[in-house]
Amino acid sequence: MAKHLGVFVTSDKHLDKLIDLCLAARRKDVEVSIFFSHLGTLLTQDPRFSELEGLAKMALCNVGFESHNLKPPVPGIDEKDYATQARHGELIEDSDRYIVF
């Protein structure tokens, strides 16, 4: 059974640490899923956000995203991944470990 790390991002800080975490997880064959909510959705506007593409399965809270007047597309976020907090709940259930940024 593969290891799975769930990451809940509510802050618009520490994108560099999030990228480093995903790179380290890849080296250890750990699957990563990230859910961006509230201020975390602002990270989608950072030029480095695209570095997460392919390192993790990503989704975001559509309500939080729209509340900041942000518009799709976002690199690495498929149309179906503009989601509700129910997706966040699924991430928690599917994860062996769970952390919050």
C-alpha positions in Angstrom: 0.0 0.0 0.0 1.4 3.4 -1.0 1.9 6.1 1.6 -0.3 9.2 1.2 0.2 12.6 2.7 -2.6 15.1 2.8 -1.9 18.8 3.0 -4.4 21.5 3.9 -3.2 25.0 2.9 -5.0 28.0 4.4 -2.1 30.4 4.4 -0.7 32.5 1.5 2.8 32.1 2.8 5.4 29.3 2.6 5.0 28.2 -1.0 8.7 27.4 -1.0 8.3 25.0 1.9 5.3 23.4 0.2 7.3 22.8 -2.9 10.2 21.4 -0.9 7.8 19.1 1.0 6.4 17.7 -2.3 9.9 17.2 -3.7 11.0 15.3 -0.6 7.8 13.2 -0.6 8.5 12.3 -4.2 12.0 11.1 -3.3 10.4 8.8 -0.6 7.6 7.5 -3.0 4.9 9.3 -0.9 1.8 10.4 -2.8 0.7 14.0 -1.9 -2.7 15.6 -2.2 -3.1 19.3 -1.5 -6.3 21.2 -0.8 -6.1 25.0 -0.9 -8.6 27.0 1.1 -9.2 30.6 2.3 -5.9 32.6 1.9 -4.2 29.5 0.5 -6.0 30.0 -2.8 -4.0 33.2 -3.3 -0.9 31.0 -3.8 -2.4 30.1 -7.2 -1.3 33.6 -8.4 2.4 33.1 -7.4 4.6 32.5 -10.4 6.2 29.5 -8.6 2.8 27.8 -8.1 3.3 25.9 -11.4 6.2 24.1 -9.8 3.7 22.0 -7.9 2.2 20.6 -11.1 3.0 16.9 -11.3 4.2 16.8 -7.7 0.8 16.5 -6.0 -2.8 16.0 -6.8 -4.3 19.4 -6.1 -7.8 20.9 -5.5 -9.0 24.1 -4.2 -12.1 25.5 -2.4 -14.0 27.3 -5.1 -15.8 29.5 -2.6 -12.4 30.7 -1.2 -11.0 31.1 -4.7 -14.0 33.2 -5.9 -14.1 35.3 -2.7 -10.7 36.7 -3.6 -11.9 37.5 -7.1 -9.6 34.9 -8.7 -10.4 33.4 -12.1 -9.4 30.1 -13.7 -7.4 28.6 -15.2 -4.7 27.7 -12.7 -1.7 25.4 -13.6 -2.2 22.0 -12.2 -5.9 22.6 -11.2 -8.3 20.8 -13.5 -11.9 22.1 -13.9 -13.2 19.3 -11.7 -10.8 20.3 -8.9 -12.5 23.6 -8.2 -14.3 21.9 -5.3 -16.1 22.2 -2.0 -14.9 21.4 1.5 -16.3 17.9 0.9 -13.1 17.3 -1.2 -11.1 18.4 1.8 -12.9 15.8 3.9 -12.1 13.1 1.3 -8.4 14.1 1.4 -8.4 13.6 5.2 -10.0 10.2 4.9 -7.6 9.1 2.2 -4.4 10.2 3.9 -2.0 8.3 6.2 -0.7 11.6 7.5 -2.2 15.1 7.4 -0.6 18.5 7.9 -1.7 22.1 7.7 0.1 25.0 6.2 
